[in-house]
Amino acid sequence: MPTKITYFAFVNELSSKERPGGVVRRTENDEGEFDEAFTRNLVWERTPLLYSFERGNGDSVFYEITEDEANQIVERIRIAAAGE
C-alpha cells in the first residue's frame, strides 16, 4: 500500500472553522496508521487527539482539509510561535 496522508483541522472553544486551533495529519501505510499534530515546538509530534475524537471525545471537532490548507495553518502556527 502506498503511503496515504490525510489532514484534519480542529476547532475547540478557543477557535473557529475560519481560524482552526491546529492541524493533525494521519499517515497510513503497510505498517499501520498514526496521527501527528503540528505543535508550538514547530515539529510534527504524535498525538491521540484524532483517535479520541473518533471515540466520542467532544473537546474538539475535526474536519478533513487539503494539504494546502494544512500548510496555511502550519505557517500561522510558525508565525505565532515566532512572535511569542
Backbone torsions as a table, in degrees:
resi	resn	phi	psi	omega
1	MET	NA	129.2	174.6
2	PRO	-69.2	155.0	178.9
3	THR	-67.1	132.2	177.4
4	LYS	-119.1	129.6	177.3
5	ILE	-119.1	126.3	177.6
6	THR	-118.8	135.4	-177.6
7	TYR	-106.4	145.2	179.0
8	PHE	-135.7	137.9	170.3
9	ALA	-98.0	153.8	175.3
10	PHE	-128.7	148.0	-178.5
11	VAL	-124.8	135.2	174.8
12	ASN	-133.4	-167.1	-176.2
13	GLU	-65.5	-14.5	-179.1
14	LEU	-102.8	4.7	-175.9
15	SER	-141.2	-177.0	180.0
16	SER	-144.8	168.9	178.8
17	LYS	-63.2	-31.1	178.4
18	GLU	-74.3	-26.4	179.5
19	ARG	-139.6	78.0	-175.2
20	PRO	-60.8	156.2	178.5
21	GLY	-71.6	-22.5	179.9
22	GLY	175.1	-172.3	-176.2
23	VAL	-137.0	140.8	177.2
24	VAL	-125.7	143.8	172.8
25	ARG	-122.0	139.2	176.5
26	ARG	-108.1	123.4	178.5
27	THR	-106.5	127.0	178.3
28	GLU	-122.0	132.2	176.5
29	ASN	-152.4	-168.9	-177.9
30	ASP	-60.9	-22.9	-177.5
31	GLU	-90.2	-3.8	179.6
32	GLY	125.8	-150.7	179.0
33	GLU	-138.0	152.2	175.0
34	PHE	-152.2	155.6	-177.6
35	ASP	-114.9	144.5	175.9
36	GLU	-135.8	143.5	174.5
37	ALA	-110.4	144.5	173.1
38	PHE	-82.7	121.7	-170.7
39	THR	-106.5	172.0	175.9
40	ARG	-67.5	-9.3	171.7
41	ASN	-79.0	-1.6	177.2
42	LEU	66.1	33.5	174.9
43	VAL	-140.4	159.3	173.2
44	TRP	-81.7	127.3	-179.9
45	GLU	-129.7	144.3	178.6
46	ARG	-54.6	143.6	-178.8
47	THR	-147.2	145.6	174.2
48	PRO	-94.2	4.0	-171.5
49	LEU	-57.5	-47.2	-176.8
50	LEU	-68.5	-42.1	175.7
51	TYR	-58.9	-42.4	180.0
52	SER	-61.4	-43.6	177.9
53	PHE	-61.5	-44.5	-178.7
54	GLU	-64.5	-21.5	-179.8
55	ARG	-100.1	12.9	170.9
56	GLY	108.1	-3.6	177.6
57	ASN	-70.0	124.3	-176.7
58	GLY	-102.1	16.3	-179.8
59	ASP	-62.1	-34.7	178.1
60	SER	-136.3	155.7	175.1
61	VAL	-113.2	132.5	-178.8
62	PHE	-109.1	143.8	173.7
63	TYR	-142.8	143.8	-176.6
64	GLU	-69.1	140.4	178.4
65	ILE	-134.4	170.5	178.0
66	THR	-81.9	166.6	176.5
67	GLU	-62.8	-38.4	177.8
68	ASP	-62.0	-43.1	177.5
69	GLU	-63.4	-40.0	177.6
70	ALA	-61.7	-42.8	179.5
71	ASN	-62.6	-34.4	177.3
72	GLN	-66.2	-40.8	178.4
73	ILE	-66.7	-42.1	177.7
74	VAL	-58.7	-43.8	-179.8
75	GLU	-64.6	-39.4	177.7
76	ARG	-62.7	-40.0	178.2
77	ILE	-65.7	-41.3	177.8
78	ARG	-59.8	-45.0	-179.4
79	ILE	-65.0	-43.5	179.5
80	ALA	-63.2	-41.5	-179.3
81	ALA	-66.5	-35.1	179.2
82	ALA	-69.3	-27.7	-178.8
83	GLY	-85.6	-6.1	-178.4
84	GLU	-78.4	NA	NA
